[in-house]
Amino acid sequence: MGESHINQIENARFIQQMLGELRAMAKTSRLEMLAYLIEIAYIESSDQLQKELGNASRVNKRNISA
């Protein structure tokens, strides 16, 4: 797994965390539409993170079995 892939995963985690905080702020402020849109972005970031982690897992398994 290359350094750029690790940075990509770290960035995805950071973005997901920030979106979670923004979503909470929007809900607290009763900004329903904004909270909804941020929720969609949060879900997308979760999906992307799972994809990246899955790719990393496959690379690790391939390297271990070699």
PDB file of N, CA, C and O in Angstrom, chain B, residues numbered from 101:
ATOM      1  N   MET B 101       0.868  -1.179   0.000  1.00  0.00           N
ATOM      2  CA  MET B 101       0.000   0.000   0.000  1.00  0.00           C
ATOM      3  C   MET B 101       0.904   1.228   0.000  1.00  0.00           C
ATOM      4  O   MET B 101       1.765   1.374   0.868  1.00  0.00           O
ATOM      5  N   GLY B 102       0.705   2.112  -0.978  1.00  0.00           N
ATOM      6  CA  GLY B 102       1.549   3.281  -1.116  1.00  0.00           C
ATOM      7  C   GLY B 102       1.157   4.391  -0.161  1.00  0.00           C
ATOM      8  O   GLY B 102       0.067   4.400   0.411  1.00  0.00           O
ATOM      9  N   GLU B 103       2.073   5.319  -0.011  1.00  0.00           N
ATOM     10  CA  GLU B 103       1.838   6.452   0.882  1.00  0.00           C
ATOM     11  C   GLU B 103       0.648   7.291   0.425  1.00  0.00           C
ATOM     12  O   GLU B 103      -0.113   7.790   1.254  1.00  0.00           O
ATOM     13  N   SER B 104       0.484   7.449  -0.882  1.00  0.00           N
ATOM     14  CA  SER B 104      -0.638   8.245  -1.380  1.00  0.00           C
ATOM     15  C   SER B 104      -1.966   7.568  -1.062  1.00  0.00           C
ATOM     16  O   SER B 104      -2.960   8.250  -0.813  1.00  0.00           O
ATOM     17  N   HIS B 105      -1.998   6.222  -1.065  1.00  0.00           N
ATOM     18  CA  HIS B 105      -3.232   5.505  -0.720  1.00  0.00           C
ATOM     19  C   HIS B 105      -3.552   5.687   0.763  1.00  0.00           C
ATOM     20  O   HIS B 105      -4.716   5.842   1.135  1.00  0.00           O
ATOM     21  N   ILE B 106      -2.521   5.668   1.609  1.00  0.00           N
ATOM     22  CA  ILE B 106      -2.717   5.901   3.046  1.00  0.00           C
ATOM     23  C   ILE B 106      -3.256   7.307   3.263  1.00  0.00           C
ATOM     24  O   ILE B 106      -4.181   7.498   4.051  1.00  0.00           O
ATOM     25  N   ASN B 107      -2.688   8.294   2.573  1.00  0.00           N
ATOM     26  CA  ASN B 107      -3.175   9.670   2.689  1.00  0.00           C
ATOM     27  C   ASN B 107      -4.623   9.776   2.226  1.00  0.00           C
ATOM     28  O   ASN B 107      -5.409  10.519   2.813  1.00  0.00           O
ATOM     29  N   GLN B 108      -4.977   9.044   1.186  1.00  0.00           N
ATOM     30  CA  GLN B 108      -6.345   9.064   0.680  1.00  0.00           C
ATOM     31  C   GLN B 108      -7.307   8.528   1.733  1.00  0.00           C
ATOM     32  O   GLN B 108      -8.387   9.085   1.925  1.00  0.00           O
ATOM     33  N   ILE B 109      -6.928   7.464   2.409  1.00  0.00           N
ATOM     34  CA  ILE B 109      -7.767   6.901   3.464  1.00  0.00           C
ATOM     35  C   ILE B 109      -7.869   7.872   4.637  1.00  0.00           C
ATOM     36  O   ILE B 109      -8.960   8.095   5.162  1.00  0.00           O
ATOM     37  N   GLU B 110      -6.759   8.440   5.045  1.00  0.00           N
ATOM     38  CA  GLU B 110      -6.768   9.417   6.138  1.00  0.00           C
ATOM     39  C   GLU B 110      -7.641  10.621   5.798  1.00  0.00           C
ATOM     40  O   GLU B 110      -8.393  11.107   6.644  1.00  0.00           O
ATOM     41  N   ASN B 111      -7.541  11.098   4.565  1.00  0.00           N
ATOM     42  CA  ASN B 111      -8.361  12.238   4.139  1.00  0.00           C
ATOM     43  C   ASN B 111      -9.839  11.876   4.141  1.00  0.00           C
ATOM     44  O   ASN B 111     -10.673  12.678   4.560  1.00  0.00           O
ATOM     45  N   ALA B 112     -10.170  10.678   3.678  1.00  0.00           N
ATOM     46  CA  ALA B 112     -11.567  10.240   3.670  1.00  0.00           C
ATOM     47  C   ALA B 112     -12.118  10.157   5.095  1.00  0.00           C
ATOM     48  O   ALA B 112     -13.258  10.549   5.344  1.00  0.00           O
ATOM     49  N   ARG B 113     -11.316   9.652   6.022  1.00  0.00           N
ATOM     50  CA  ARG B 113     -11.740   9.585   7.432  1.00  0.00           C
ATOM     51  C   ARG B 113     -11.962  10.981   7.999  1.00  0.00           C
ATOM     52  O   ARG B 113     -12.951  11.227   8.690  1.00  0.00           O
ATOM     53  N   PHE B 114     -11.035  11.897   7.702  1.00  0.00           N
ATOM     54  CA  PHE B 114     -11.152  13.265   8.207  1.00  0.00           C
ATOM     55  C   PHE B 114     -12.407  13.934   7.653  1.00  0.00           C
ATOM     56  O   PHE B 114     -13.154  14.570   8.396  1.00  0.00           O
ATOM     57  N   ILE B 115     -12.636  13.790   6.358  1.00  0.00           N
ATOM     58  CA  ILE B 115     -13.814  14.384   5.728  1.00  0.00           C
ATOM     59  C   ILE B 115     -15.084  13.816   6.348  1.00  0.00           C
ATOM     60  O   ILE B 115     -16.029  14.554   6.631  1.00  0.00           O
ATOM     61  N   GLN B 116     -15.102  12.503   6.558  1.00  0.00           N
ATOM     62  CA  GLN B 116     -16.278  11.877   7.162  1.00  0.00           C
ATOM     63  C   GLN B 116     -16.524  12.442   8.565  1.00  0.00           C
ATOM     64  O   GLN B 116     -17.664  12.734   8.925  1.00  0.00           O
ATOM     65  N   GLN B 117     -15.472  12.593   9.341  1.00  0.00           N
ATOM     66  CA  GLN B 117     -15.603  13.143  10.688  1.00  0.00           C
ATOM     67  C   GLN B 117     -16.152  14.566  10.646  1.00  0.00           C
ATOM     68  O   GLN B 117     -17.051  14.906  11.414  1.00  0.00           O
ATOM     69  N   MET B 118     -15.615  15.402   9.751  1.00  0.00           N
ATOM     70  CA  MET B 118     -16.072  16.778   9.640  1.00  0.00           C
ATOM     71  C   MET B 118     -17.541  16.841   9.202  1.00  0.00           C
ATOM     72  O   MET B 118     -18.316  17.653   9.707  1.00  0.00           O
ATOM     73  N   LEU B 119     -17.906  15.976   8.262  1.00  0.00           N
ATOM     74  CA  LEU B 119     -19.306  15.938   7.819  1.00  0.00           C
ATOM     75  C   LEU B 119     -20.232  15.542   8.964  1.00  0.00           C
ATOM     76  O   LEU B 119     -21.334  16.077   9.085  1.00  0.00           O
ATOM     77  N   GLY B 120     -19.793  14.611   9.800  1.00  0.00           N
ATOM     78  CA  GLY B 120     -20.590  14.220  10.960  1.00  0.00           C
ATOM     79  C   GLY B 120     -20.816  15.400  11.901  1.00  0.00           C
ATOM     80  O   GLY B 120     -21.918  15.597  12.412  1.00  0.00           O
ATOM     81  N   GLU B 121     -19.781  16.166  12.119  1.00  0.00           N
ATOM     82  CA  GLU B 121     -19.905  17.341  12.986  1.00  0.00           C
ATOM     83  C   GLU B 121     -20.801  18.406  12.357  1.00  0.00           C
ATOM     84  O   GLU B 121     -21.629  19.008  13.041  1.00  0.00           O
ATOM     85  N   LEU B 122     -20.634  18.637  11.059  1.00  0.00           N
ATOM     86  CA  LEU B 122     -21.475  19.614  10.361  1.00  0.00           C
ATOM     87  C   LEU B 122     -22.939  19.185  10.364  1.00  0.00           C
ATOM     88  O   LEU B 122     -23.836  20.014  10.520  1.00  0.00           O
ATOM     89  N   ARG B 123     -23.174  17.888  10.191  1.00  0.00           N
ATOM     90  CA  ARG B 123     -24.538  17.359  10.219  1.00  0.00           C
ATOM     91  C   ARG B 123     -25.180  17.628  11.573  1.00  0.00           C
ATOM     92  O   ARG B 123     -26.332  18.056  11.642  1.00  0.00           O
ATOM     93  N   ALA B 124     -24.444  17.380  12.646  1.00  0.00           N
ATOM     94  CA  ALA B 124     -24.962  17.629  13.993  1.00  0.00           C
ATOM     95  C   ALA B 124     -25.271  19.115  14.201  1.00  0.00           C
ATOM     96  O   ALA B 124     -26.290  19.468  14.795  1.00  0.00           O
ATOM     97  N   MET B 125     -24.390  19.970  13.711  1.00  0.00           N
ATOM     98  CA  MET B 125     -24.624  21.413  13.838  1.00  0.00           C
ATOM     99  C   MET B 125     -25.871  21.831  13.071  1.00  0.00           C
ATOM    100  O   MET B 125     -26.681  22.609  13.574  1.00  0.00           O
ATOM    101  N   ALA B 126     -26.025  21.322  11.867  1.00  0.00           N
ATOM    102  CA  ALA B 126     -27.189  21.678  11.051  1.00  0.00           C
ATOM    103  C   ALA B 126     -28.478  21.193  11.708  1.00  0.00           C
ATOM    104  O   ALA B 126     -29.480  21.909  11.708  1.00  0.00           O
ATOM    105  N   LYS B 127     -28.463  19.985  12.267  1.00  0.00           N
ATOM    106  CA  LYS B 127     -29.656  19.460  12.940  1.00  0.00           C
ATOM    107  C   LYS B 127     -29.991  20.292  14.169  1.00  0.00           C
ATOM    108  O   LYS B 127     -31.156  20.610  14.406  1.00  0.00           O
ATOM    109  N   THR B 128     -28.976  20.644  14.950  1.00  0.00           N
ATOM    110  CA  THR B 128     -29.182  21.460  16.151  1.00  0.00           C
ATOM    111  C   THR B 128     -29.776  22.818  15.794  1.00  0.00           C
ATOM    112  O   THR B 128     -30.599  23.363  16.531  1.00  0.00           O
ATOM    113  N   SER B 129     -29.351  23.353  14.663  1.00  0.00           N
ATOM    114  CA  SER B 129     -29.827  24.659  14.214  1.00  0.00           C
ATOM    115  C   SER B 129     -31.126  24.573  13.419  1.00  0.00           C
ATOM    116  O   SER B 129     -31.613  25.580  12.904  1.00  0.00           O
ATOM    117  N   ARG B 130     -31.687  23.366  13.319  1.00  0.00           N
ATOM    118  CA  ARG B 130     -32.935  23.129  12.595  1.00  0.00           C
ATOM    119  C   ARG B 130     -32.846  23.539  11.120  1.00  0.00           C
ATOM    120  O   ARG B 130     -33.788  24.082  10.544  1.00  0.00           O
ATOM    121  N   LEU B 131     -31.705  23.264  10.548  1.00  0.00           N
ATOM    122  CA  LEU B 131     -31.497  23.511   9.126  1.00  0.00           C
ATOM    123  C   LEU B 131     -31.681  22.170   8.413  1.00  0.00           C
ATOM    124  O   LEU B 131     -30.719  21.527   7.994  1.00  0.00           O
ATOM    125  N   GLU B 132     -32.954  21.771   8.289  1.00  0.00           N
ATOM    126  CA  GLU B 132     -33.278  20.422   7.843  1.00  0.00           C
ATOM    127  C   GLU B 132     -32.713  20.075   6.466  1.00  0.00           C
ATOM    128  O   GLU B 132     -32.119  19.011   6.292  1.00  0.00           O
ATOM    129  N   MET B 133     -32.892  20.951   5.500  1.00  0.00           N
ATOM    130  CA  MET B 133     -32.418  20.650   4.155  1.00  0.00           C
ATOM    131  C   MET B 133     -30.901  20.547   4.130  1.00  0.00           C
ATOM    132  O   MET B 133     -30.353  19.647   3.493  1.00  0.00           O
ATOM    133  N   LEU B 134     -30.226  21.444   4.804  1.00  0.00           N
ATOM    134  CA  LEU B 134     -28.773  21.396   4.870  1.00  0.00           C
ATOM    135  C   LEU B 134     -28.312  20.129   5.586  1.00  0.00           C
ATOM    136  O   LEU B 134     -27.357  19.486   5.152  1.00  0.00           O
ATOM    137  N   ALA B 135     -28.982  19.767   6.679  1.00  0.00           N
ATOM    138  CA  ALA B 135     -28.651  18.537   7.398  1.00  0.00           C
ATOM    139  C   ALA B 135     -28.835  17.324   6.496  1.00  0.00           C
ATOM    140  O   ALA B 135     -28.025  16.397   6.522  1.00  0.00           O
ATOM    141  N   TYR B 136     -29.888  17.331   5.706  1.00  0.00           N
ATOM    142  CA  TYR B 136     -30.148  16.229   4.782  1.00  0.00           C
ATOM    143  C   TYR B 136     -29.041  16.118   3.737  1.00  0.00           C
ATOM    144  O   TYR B 136     -28.542  15.022   3.482  1.00  0.00           O
ATOM    145  N   LEU B 137     -28.656  17.227   3.138  1.00  0.00           N
ATOM    146  CA  LEU B 137     -27.618  17.208   2.114  1.00  0.00           C
ATOM    147  C   LEU B 137     -26.266  16.776   2.694  1.00  0.00           C
ATOM    148  O   LEU B 137     -25.510  16.044   2.055  1.00  0.00           O
ATOM    149  N   ILE B 138     -25.983  17.232   3.892  1.00  0.00           N
ATOM    150  CA  ILE B 138     -24.747  16.817   4.552  1.00  0.00           C
ATOM    151  C   ILE B 138     -24.803  15.323   4.866  1.00  0.00           C
ATOM    152  O   ILE B 138     -23.794  14.626   4.759  1.00  0.00           O
ATOM    153  N   GLU B 139     -25.979  14.833   5.253  1.00  0.00           N
ATOM    154  CA  GLU B 139     -26.153  13.397   5.505  1.00  0.00           C
ATOM    155  C   GLU B 139     -25.845  12.581   4.254  1.00  0.00           C
ATOM    156  O   GLU B 139     -25.200  11.536   4.336  1.00  0.00           O
ATOM    157  N   ILE B 140     -26.304  13.052   3.100  1.00  0.00           N
ATOM    158  CA  ILE B 140     -26.018  12.360   1.844  1.00  0.00           C
ATOM    159  C   ILE B 140     -24.506  12.328   1.596  1.00  0.00           C
ATOM    160  O   ILE B 140     -23.959  11.296   1.209  1.00  0.00           O
ATOM    161  N   ALA B 141     -23.846  13.445   1.818  1.00  0.00           N
ATOM    162  CA  ALA B 141     -22.389  13.492   1.652  1.00  0.00           C
ATOM    163  C   ALA B 141     -21.697  12.581   2.663  1.00  0.00           C
ATOM    164  O   ALA B 141     -20.691  11.949   2.339  1.00  0.00           O
ATOM    165  N   TYR B 142     -22.226  12.508   3.880  1.00  0.00           N
ATOM    166  CA  TYR B 142     -21.663  11.630   4.910  1.00  0.00           C
ATOM    167  C   TYR B 142     -21.772  10.167   4.475  1.00  0.00           C
ATOM    168  O   TYR B 142     -20.816   9.403   4.612  1.00  0.00           O
ATOM    169  N   ILE B 143     -22.923   9.786   3.959  1.00  0.00           N
ATOM    170  CA  ILE B 143     -23.126   8.415   3.486  1.00  0.00           C
ATOM    171  C   ILE B 143     -22.172   8.109   2.338  1.00  0.00           C
ATOM    172  O   ILE B 143     -21.570   7.036   2.294  1.00  0.00           O
ATOM    173  N   GLU B 144     -22.037   9.042   1.423  1.00  0.00           N
ATOM    174  CA  GLU B 144     -21.114   8.848   0.296  1.00  0.00           C
ATOM    175  C   GLU B 144     -19.678   8.704   0.794  1.00  0.00           C
ATOM    176  O   GLU B 144     -18.929   7.869   0.287  1.00  0.00           O
ATOM    177  N   SER B 145     -19.292   9.500   1.771  1.00  0.00           N
ATOM    178  CA  SER B 145     -17.932   9.395   2.309  1.00  0.00           C
ATOM    179  C   SER B 145     -17.734   8.057   3.005  1.00  0.00           C
ATOM    180  O   SER B 145     -16.650   7.479   2.931  1.00  0.00           O
ATOM    181  N   SER B 146     -18.758   7.560   3.676  1.00  0.00           N
ATOM    182  CA  SER B 146     -18.677   6.241   4.308  1.00  0.00           C
ATOM    183  C   SER B 146     -18.492   5.149   3.268  1.00  0.00           C
ATOM    184  O   SER B 146     -17.671   4.248   3.438  1.00  0.00           O
ATOM    185  N   ASP B 147     -19.259   5.234   2.190  1.00  0.00           N
ATOM    186  CA  ASP B 147     -19.140   4.252   1.117  1.00  0.00           C
ATOM    187  C   ASP B 147     -17.747   4.290   0.492  1.00  0.00           C
ATOM    188  O   ASP B 147     -17.145   3.248   0.233  1.00  0.00           O
ATOM    189  N   GLN B 148     -17.249   5.485   0.257  1.00  0.00           N
ATOM    190  CA  GLN B 148     -15.917   5.641  -0.346  1.00  0.00           C
ATOM    191  C   GLN B 148     -14.841   5.101   0.589  1.00  0.00           C
ATOM    192  O   GLN B 148     -13.899   4.444   0.146  1.00  0.00           O
ATOM    193  N   LEU B 149     -14.982   5.377   1.875  1.00  0.00           N
ATOM    194  CA  LEU B 149     -14.010   4.896   2.846  1.00  0.00           C
ATOM    195  C   LEU B 149     -14.007   3.374   2.890  1.00  0.00           C
ATOM    196  O   LEU B 149     -12.943   2.757   2.927  1.00  0.00           O
ATOM    197  N   GLN B 150     -15.191   2.764   2.887  1.00  0.00           N
ATOM    198  CA  GLN B 150     -15.267   1.302   2.874  1.00  0.00           C
ATOM    199  C   GLN B 150     -14.609   0.731   1.624  1.00  0.00           C
ATOM    200  O   GLN B 150     -13.926  -0.292   1.682  1.00  0.00           O
ATOM    201  N   LYS B 151     -14.818   1.396   0.502  1.00  0.00           N
ATOM    202  CA  LYS B 151     -14.196   0.961  -0.752  1.00  0.00           C
ATOM    203  C   LYS B 151     -12.678   1.035  -0.650  1.00  0.00           C
ATOM    204  O   LYS B 151     -11.980   0.100  -1.043  1.00  0.00           O
ATOM    205  N   GLU B 152     -12.168   2.140  -0.126  1.00  0.00           N
ATOM    206  CA  GLU B 152     -10.724   2.315   0.012  1.00  0.00           C
ATOM    207  C   GLU B 152     -10.140   1.301   0.990  1.00  0.00           C
ATOM    208  O   GLU B 152      -9.074   0.739   0.739  1.00  0.00           O
ATOM    209  N   LEU B 153     -10.827   1.065   2.095  1.00  0.00           N
ATOM    210  CA  LEU B 153     -10.343   0.093   3.071  1.00  0.00           C
ATOM    211  C   LEU B 153     -10.385  -1.314   2.496  1.00  0.00           C
ATOM    212  O   LEU B 153      -9.503  -2.125   2.779  1.00  0.00           O
ATOM    213  N   GLY B 154     -11.397  -1.613   1.695  1.00  0.00           N
ATOM    214  CA  GLY B 154     -11.473  -2.913   1.030  1.00  0.00           C
ATOM    215  C   GLY B 154     -10.327  -3.103   0.068  1.00  0.00           C
ATOM    216  O   GLY B 154      -9.739  -4.182   0.005  1.00  0.00           O
ATOM    217  N   ASN B 155     -10.003  -2.069  -0.682  1.00  0.00           N
ATOM    218  CA  ASN B 155      -8.869  -2.140  -1.607  1.00  0.00           C
ATOM    219  C   ASN B 155      -7.569  -2.346  -0.846  1.00  0.00           C
ATOM    220  O   ASN B 155      -6.712  -3.121  -1.271  1.00  0.00           O
ATOM    221  N   ALA B 156      -7.422  -1.659   0.272  1.00  0.00           N
ATOM    222  CA  ALA B 156      -6.217  -1.800   1.085  1.00  0.00           C
ATOM    223  C   ALA B 156      -6.123  -3.208   1.648  1.00  0.00           C
ATOM    224  O   ALA B 156      -5.033  -3.776   1.719  1.00  0.00           O
ATOM    225  N   SER B 157      -7.239  -3.770   2.044  1.00  0.00           N
ATOM    226  CA  SER B 157      -7.263  -5.117   2.597  1.00  0.00           C
ATOM    227  C   SER B 157      -6.849  -6.143   1.550  1.00  0.00           C
ATOM    228  O   SER B 157      -6.093  -7.067   1.849  1.00  0.00           O
ATOM    229  N   ARG B 158      -7.336  -5.985   0.335  1.00  0.00           N
ATOM    230  CA  ARG B 158      -6.977  -6.907  -0.738  1.00  0.00           C
ATOM    231  C   ARG B 158      -5.485  -6.837  -1.047  1.00  0.00           C
ATOM    232  O   ARG B 158      -4.856  -7.864  -1.304  1.00  0.00           O
ATOM    233  N   VAL B 159      -4.913  -5.631  -1.023  1.00  0.00           N
ATOM    234  CA  VAL B 159      -3.486  -5.472  -1.290  1.00  0.00           C
ATOM    235  C   VAL B 159      -2.693  -6.141  -0.178  1.00  0.00           C
ATOM    236  O   VAL B 159      -1.711  -6.829  -0.454  1.00  0.00           O
ATOM    237  N   ASN B 160      -3.106  -5.949   1.090  1.00  0.00           N
ATOM    238  CA  ASN B 160      -2.397  -6.578   2.209  1.00  0.00           C
ATOM    239  C   ASN B 160      -2.462  -8.090   2.112  1.00  0.00           C
ATOM    240  O   ASN B 160      -1.453  -8.762   2.328  1.00  0.00           O
ATOM    241  N   LYS B 161      -3.631  -8.645   1.792  1.00  0.00           N
ATOM    242  CA  LYS B 161      -3.774 -10.096   1.666  1.00  0.00           C
ATOM    243  C   LYS B 161      -2.887 -10.630   0.550  1.00  0.00           C
ATOM    244  O   LYS B 161      -2.273 -11.688   0.689  1.00  0.00           O
ATOM    245  N   ARG B 162      -2.822  -9.892  -0.563  1.00  0.00           N
ATOM    246  CA  ARG B 162      -2.005 -10.316  -1.685  1.00  0.00           C
ATOM    247  C   ARG B 162      -0.523 -10.305  -1.270  1.00  0.00           C
ATOM    248  O   ARG B 162       0.223 -11.219  -1.621  1.00  0.00           O
ATOM    249  N   ASN B 163      -0.103  -9.284  -0.533  1.00  0.00           N
ATOM    250  CA  ASN B 163       1.295  -9.185  -0.124  1.00  0.00           C
ATOM    251  C   ASN B 163       1.656 -10.262   0.908  1.00  0.00           C
ATOM    252  O   ASN B 163       2.777 -10.770   0.901  1.00  0.00           O
ATOM    253  N   ILE B 164       0.735 -10.606   1.776  1.00  0.00           N
ATOM    254  CA  ILE B 164       0.989 -11.617   2.793  1.00  0.00           C
ATOM    255  C   ILE B 164       1.123 -12.995   2.163  1.00  0.00           C
ATOM    256  O   ILE B 164       1.974 -13.788   2.566  1.00  0.00           O
ATOM    257  N   SER B 165       0.277 -13.280   1.168  1.00  0.00           N
ATOM    258  CA  SER B 165       0.305 -14.608   0.551  1.00  0.00           C
ATOM    259  C   SER B 165       1.461 -14.789  -0.410  1.00  0.00           C
ATOM    260  O   SER B 165       1.735 -15.911  -0.837  1.00  0.00           O
ATOM    261  N   ALA B 166       2.136 -13.728  -0.757  1.00  0.00           N
ATOM    262  CA  ALA B 166       3.237 -13.818  -1.731  1.00  0.00           C
ATOM    263  C   ALA B 166       4.497 -14.376  -1.094  1.00  0.00           C
ATOM    264  O   ALA B 166       5.517 -14.519  -1.768  1.00  0.00           O
TER     265      ALA B 166
END
